[in-house]
Every structure is written in C-alpha cells, then in structure tokens.
C-alpha cells in the first residue's frame, strides 16, 4: 500500500539557497513551517538563537482562483532563511491541497456549511502529511510554527494551551493535531505579543518586518473566499424565509451566506436580522433575530481529543464555537465514540455547521474539539 505522501505526490524540491547539512544531533534539530510572514520568520530566529539547528520549510500550494496575485507561499520565506543563514526547502503539496483542502471547502459551501480550511490545513497537511514527509526525508521529529499558542510539558504530560496574548491566541486552529504528535510541536511565540514580534523582526532587519498580516484565505489569493468557489449548484437563487419558513425574499445562492451573517443579505426587515439556517436541499436561506439564531446546545462530530481524562459526561469546561473571543462556560452532556454535545450556560450566537467547537479546561488547556453539526 502506498503511503499518503506518495499517494498525494508530496514532493520535496531542491534547496533554495543553503542545503540541509546538519551538524547537531537529531534531538536538537527542528523544521519550521514558514509562510514568509513575520511570525514564522521570528520563530525561526528564536529557535536558532536557542541553540536549535533549524530547517526552513515552505509549502507550495495552489491558488484556487485567478486573482492576479500570488498566495502566501512565495519567495519571502526563502529570502528570510537566507538572511538568517538557514537552509530552506519548498515542499510541493499541490495535489494534496486540492484534494484535502480546496475540494472539501467547496463541497461544504455547496451543502450550506461554513468550513474552516485553516484548521483542516493544520490537521491534515502540516501535522500529518508534511510532517511525515519531513521525518522520512530528514529524520527530524520536531516541528515548529509561528502560531500564537503554547505547548506545555510539566512532567505529567504535554498540553496545548492558549497563548499569553488572548487577542492573538490561535489554539482553536491547532486542536486537531494528533495527540501523539503534540510533544514534538514547538510554538515559540506563545508568550509574546504581535508588537513584540514585530520589534524583534525590525531589530533583526528582516525584509518581512513590516509585512502586512494575512487576513483572507491563502488559496484565494488573500481575497474573498467566494472567488475560490466553483460549484454552480451553490449559486442558484432561491427563497429567503423567516425562521418559520415564510417566504420574505430571494437569496442569490447559498454559498454567499454564512450563519450569523447580517450584512449583504439583500433584505431589510425593520430590525436587525441574521442568517439563522441554510437548507441546501430546499435551496433556502432563513433569517431571524439574534435571539432566534442563538442556542445553548451545540453538537460536534469528528472529535479529536488531547486530554481524554478530562472528557467525561457532565464535565464543566469552557467552549469556543469560533476562533475569536474567550471560551464560555459549558457542560458536556453527551459523548459518543466520535462526537459530543455541550450545553452552554448562556446561548451562543449562530453556531455554524462546519466550524469547530473547541473545549478548554480551567487552565486554558485544549481538551478536545470537533466539527459543529
């Protein structure tokens, strides 16, 4: 049976500038996934300064639409590695990215869901296929990224924890890492703020010190996600209704809407209205008040658990249903082999099928996460 890396034709390209010629033991070697942004660039510098032998790796991905702009995986990372005196390689994940990220992204919108391709990229590519390929090629077992989160080793175990900078915390995006891989993950920015990172980049005179932060999808050329959708079925107009099914207007295609959306609805109801339900089969979009689109009960499937000992029915935890904001108190009311149901103390606004429910303990450690149903 072919390995997944072979199946998806994951190719390591020749060294960009310096080749990998390690002088230190394998236990002091680390590969840093570098996008060419300031965060991953400073991550590489911090690890080198701490005595690690650093290898820069950039994923070569496809752009799913003709935007006239490149994605996030250009030459910046290679030039930064050259500035820091580090070897750098591109790893071509074009086939895997198309099949594992872009196509499921399109399928989700055509089904009325709101996918999270950044979580999928971390889970299925960076922490799985790419990590496997790097270990196979270089024998490196440690992987680092520029995410704002912490990996804590305390003698009792290894934990994925929220970053010190709560406004930048990205632990939500990382919950899908296989539990056995967590001890090998390094996140040097977990105790830093974004301004501190930029100061370090400026002091090092890195070419990316003032580079703007990426805000949109890399495979959509940093532009509107709708440009990456190529499913005609998702663009068919249909009925817009209230939450009771009464027709109140016409929508312009379900892929143009996400749960909780208020702007760009094409309907004025005399009071604030939000997308509260998307039915791909009936091709309808339902609008409701904030109260109507909020709920205390949230269900998730495809669960990945990092702290199984904390995952018990009636456990009191804190949960997030989107990447921003603080986790909110909730109670775990049901567990299945693959899923879970929680009841929040207060109603949560517009949980989106396809997005993630991530649960934390009282120490801000990630307990588990899954796909909202």
Number of C-alpha atoms within 10 A of each C-alpha: 5 7 11 14 19 12 11 19 14 21 18 18 12 12 15 16 15 16 13 16 10 14 9 11 9 15 12 15 23 24 26 24 24 31 25 22 22 27 23 25 29 26 23 29 21 16 20 18 11 9 11 19 23 27 27 27 23 23 24 22 21 21 24 20 17 11 15 8 12 15 21 24 21 16 13 20 27 27 19 25 26 16 13 16 14 21 21 28 24 24 19 20 22 17 16 22 24 18 12 16 21 22 16 16 22 21 17 18 22 24 19 27 26 22 23 19 20 13 19 21 19 18 19 19 20 18 20 17 20 24 21 18 21 18 14 12 10 15 14 20 20 22 24 22 22 23 21 26 28 23 21 16 11 8 6 6 9 18 21 27 25 23 23 16 16 14 13 19 22 21 24 25 23 23 28 24 21 15 16 9 14 19 17 14 19 23 22 23 24 22 14 15 17 15 9 12 19 19 14 17 20 15 10 14 12 20 18 20 20 14 13 9 9 12 8 12 17 21 24 24 22 17 18 12 19 14 14 21 22 15 14 10 14 22 17 13 15 16 19 25 21 20 17 9 13 11 14 15 16 16 22 17 21 25 26 18 23 22 22 21 15 18 12 8 19 12 15 10 11 6 8 12 23 23 26 27 24 23 13 18 9 9 21 22 31 25 29 22 17 18 14 15 22 17 16 14 18 23 20 22 20 16 21 21 22 23 18 11 8 16 19 13 14 14 15 21 21 23 27 22 26 18 18 13 12 14 19 17 19 23 20 22 17 15 17 9 8 12 18 24 20 26 21 22 13 13 16 19 17 23 26 24 24 22 21 30 29 29 29 27 20 10 9 17 20 25 24 22 28 24 22 25 18
